Amino acid sequence: MLERLGEEACQALQRAYAYDPAISLAARIVEKREYDDRVREKVVFRGARGYLVPGYFERPLSPQGPLPCVLLLHGWSGSKTSWWQDDNYISGGNLRRALLKAGSAVLALDAQGHGERVAENNYALPNPHVEEGQEPRKGFFTQQDIYVQTVVDYRRALDYLETRTDVDATRIAAAGYSMGGTQVFPLLALEPRIRTAVAGVVPAERNKWSLIAPQNFTRSIGTRPLLMAMGREDSMCRPEEAEALFEYLEGSSSRLIFFEAGHRLPADYARPAAAWIIEHLGDGQGSD
């Protein structure tokens, strides 16, 4: 059973994710590539704590008006490019292409210390798990640091999307896998600008006092629709733990589905994930 903090303690915990929106984004597009049916831009903006945050923004080549946009949050030791690779560990390309085909734009960032941001961690991927025979290595950021900072970066990304004329900022969703699935919970809780989300194989955080324990954000998510896609054989989150986390979500608009898999879901998870987002983003006229 996963325990969560009381309501006041949960509210206090959320202050760790605060940022000053008055700090200039200084956003710019540093690369643009056109393909047969889509265009991808590499964007960079200033994170709230001073770091430069790189990301990929992609949309259909010839959109019909402002588009909904889906934030894509990768897993531990991955990067934004994980969403441009088909049939990889997170089936990132499969989900991304399904969303683009449905007419949505996507935006994926490198988490702190990941991808192009490995320079922040002395050019080494952060890895708190030491394999047998390896010497322990102390990173510059704890797991908690990385999770919190990345959520703040995605909040800044929402500020950036509001400046784009090709994005309908009233139709924003989020999809995360593993680490990204955990990050979906505080992001959705703190950001009313996000209408719906998918959280894949969310690792169980059994310490209710942790800043990143997803169960502590469920009250603030309210009744917004959240799909949890979990592996029935996932040792990082046992079925009873996934069910306990789901039970903390309010209302009947959220859903928990299991795949006969471990922490790596079959590529087919992308189908219900994309369908969920498309359905709950609606048509831009107030429908859900």
Protein Blocks (a to p, Z undefined) as FASTA:
>chain_A
ZZdddfklmmmmmmmmgccfkbcfkiacfbdcddfkbccdddddddfkopacdddddddf
bdgbjaddddddddehiafklmmcghilnommmmmmmmmmnopacdddddehiajllmmn
oopacdfbdcehiacdddfbdfklmmmmmmmmmmmmmmmmmmpmkbcfklccdddehjlm
mmmmmmmmmmmkbmbdcdehiacdfbfkbmklmklmmmmnmmadcdddddfklmkbcfkl
mmmmmmmpgcjkbccddddddfbccfklmmmmmmmmmmmnononopZZ
